[in-house]
Structure formats: structure tokens, C-alpha cells
Amino acid sequence: MNEEKLFNYIKAKYIDDLQPTQGYCSFDGYSIKYQALVELKCRAKHYDDMMIEQQKYKALMRDADTFGFVVYYVCSTPKGIYCWSLLTIKAPVWYENETMPKSTAFDDKSVTSKAVGYLGIDSSTRL
């Protein structure tokens, strides 16, 4: 699954007024009706613990506070789609990962160190 398909699935099944963000933003979509911000990730492999970058987490939490919205982190894997309401779960423990790609959206294949945490699928809602 790719993010466009995941976005359309979430819109059709759960958040009917989900709108995409324009340009660079810490979240992929938002809903005025449900007062929600949605960040989407598509993983080619299934993991019982889904990684989230600390920088992304902090930006999502800041935006949730700014807008007064809930924030959902949604990950698809070959085994299913998992959703976390980040405001209702405990913040991840952060680890330094020294072999992270600088970017996944561009052709730059260099690596850098990033702080990451893990969200267990046991604390998610399976969609």
C-alpha cells in the first residue's frame, strides 16, 4: 500500500472530510469535523513495534497543541493497518539510531543519526 491509497482508505472508512496538506507539513491530512491531524506511514515489512522519529513526534504534538486537535499516527504493513492516538498513549522511549536515511522523499541516500522511538502494535487500534 502507498500513502495515497492509505489516505483514501482512511477517508472512505473513518474520516469522511479528511483533507490532504499542501507542501511540507508534519502531518499528511486533517479533519475539521473530527478535529484531527493524521500522519500516515506505509511499511513494506511488518514489525510489532513501529518506529517514529522523535522530531516527527514532537512536531505532531506541537501541532496538536496549536490546533487543539487530536493526532493519529497510522501505519500500514502487509499484516494490517494500525492507528495510535498519540495524545492518549505514553510517549515512546527515545534511542539514537545512527544509520537513518537523511530523507526518504528525495534522492539523497546518505545516512545520519536520528532519535527514534517505537510504538507497539499492542497499544494501537487495528483498522
PyMOL commands that set and color helices and strands:
alter all, ss='L'
color gray80, all
select helices_A, chain A and resi 3-13+54-67+121-123
alter helices_A, ss='H'
color red, helices_A
select strands_A, chain A and resi 19-20+29-31+36-42+49-53+70-77+80-85+95-101+111-120+125-126
alter strands_A, ss='S'
color yellow, strands_A
deselect
rebuild
show_as cartoon
